[in-house]
Amino acid sequence: MIKSILCAAALVATFTTGALAGNSQGGKVTLVYDHPLPNVPGKSVRGVLVEYAPGGTSPAHTHAKSAFIYATVLEGAIRSKVNDGPVKTYRAGENWSEFPGDHHAVSENASATEPARLLAVFVVDTAEKELTTFERQ
C-alpha cells in the first residue's frame, strides 16, 4: 500500500506541475499530491516535491506536529541532518524518515553544480494547513 502511494506520488511529481507551495534559498517546494486516507479518518497523505538548484538550501525547520514523513531522493544528492543525528548525504533512490516533532537542521543540495530533487510523503492530520515551519535566520 505505502509503495503504491509512493509510486503514484512520484508519477504525479514527474508528469504534472502542482500548486506552488513556496520557495526558499534555492529550493522550490510544490504540493503534488493530497488525498484523505479512507481507512484512517482525519488523516491524509500529501506528496511534496522539493527541487534544489545547484548549491540550494532550506533553512532549519520542523514539520506539522502530526506529520510522519518519508523522503526519497529522486535526482542528485541531498545533505540532511535530523535532530542530533549526523549530517548524511542521500543519493538518488535513497531515503529517510522523519517523525512528529523532529527538527530538520540541514536540508540542502550536496552539489554546487548539479540540481537535486526529493519527494517527501507526509502522513498528516487532514486539518493541518502548514506542513513546514522555517526557523528565522
SVG drawing of the C-alpha trace seen along z (x, -y; Angstrom):
<svg xmlns="http://www.w3.org/2000/svg" viewBox="-13 -36 43 38">
<polyline fill="none" stroke="black" stroke-width="0.4" points="0.0,0.0 2.7,-2.5 4.8,-1.5 1.8,-2.2 1.2,-5.6 4.9,-6.5 4.9,-5.4 1.7,-7.3 3.1,-10.4 6.4,-10.1 4.5,-9.8 2.4,-12.8 5.6,-14.7 7.2,-13.7 4.3,-14.3 2.4,-17.2 3.0,-20.6 1.3,-21.1 0.4,-24.3 3.4,-26.2 3.7,-25.9 6.8,-28.0 10.4,-28.8 13.4,-29.1 17.1,-29.9 17.4,-27.9 14.6,-25.4 11.3,-25.2 8.5,-23.3 5.4,-22.0 2.5,-20.1 1.9,-17.3 -0.5,-15.0 -3.1,-15.5 -5.6,-12.8 -7.5,-11.8 -6.8,-8.3 -10.2,-6.5 -9.3,-3.9 -7.8,-6.4 -10.4,-9.1 -8.8,-12.5 -5.5,-11.6 -4.3,-12.5 -1.3,-11.6 0.5,-14.6 3.3,-14.4 5.7,-17.4 8.3,-17.8 11.4,-19.7 13.7,-20.9 17.1,-22.4 19.2,-24.5 22.9,-23.8 24.0,-24.9 20.4,-25.4 19.4,-25.1 16.4,-25.2 16.5,-26.9 16.3,-24.8 12.7,-23.7 10.2,-21.5 7.1,-20.0 3.5,-19.8 3.3,-18.1 1.1,-15.3 3.4,-14.6 5.3,-11.4 7.5,-11.9 9.1,-9.5 11.6,-11.3 13.2,-9.8 15.8,-11.5 14.7,-11.4 17.7,-13.2 21.2,-14.3 22.2,-14.2 20.7,-15.8 22.6,-16.5 20.3,-16.2 20.5,-16.3 17.6,-15.4 17.7,-16.1 21.1,-15.4 22.0,-12.8 24.9,-13.2 24.8,-15.1 24.2,-12.4 24.3,-12.6 21.5,-10.7 21.7,-9.9 19.1,-9.2 17.0,-6.2 17.9,-6.5 15.5,-7.6 14.9,-8.6 12.1,-9.1 11.2,-12.0 8.9,-11.5 6.4,-14.0 8.3,-16.8 11.7,-16.1 13.9,-19.1 15.4,-19.2 18.6,-21.2 20.2,-20.7 18.5,-20.2 20.5,-21.1 21.7,-20.1 25.0,-18.3 26.3,-19.6 27.3,-23.2 26.9,-22.3 24.0,-19.9 20.3,-20.2 18.7,-17.8 15.1,-16.7 13.4,-14.8 9.8,-13.7 8.6,-14.0 5.5,-12.0 3.6,-13.2 1.0,-11.3 -0.6,-14.1 -3.8,-15.3 -6.1,-16.3 -6.8,-19.7 -3.1,-20.7 -2.6,-23.7 1.1,-24.4 3.3,-21.5 6.6,-23.3 7.7,-26.0 11.1,-27.6 13.3,-29.0 14.2,-32.6 17.7,-33.2"/>
</svg>
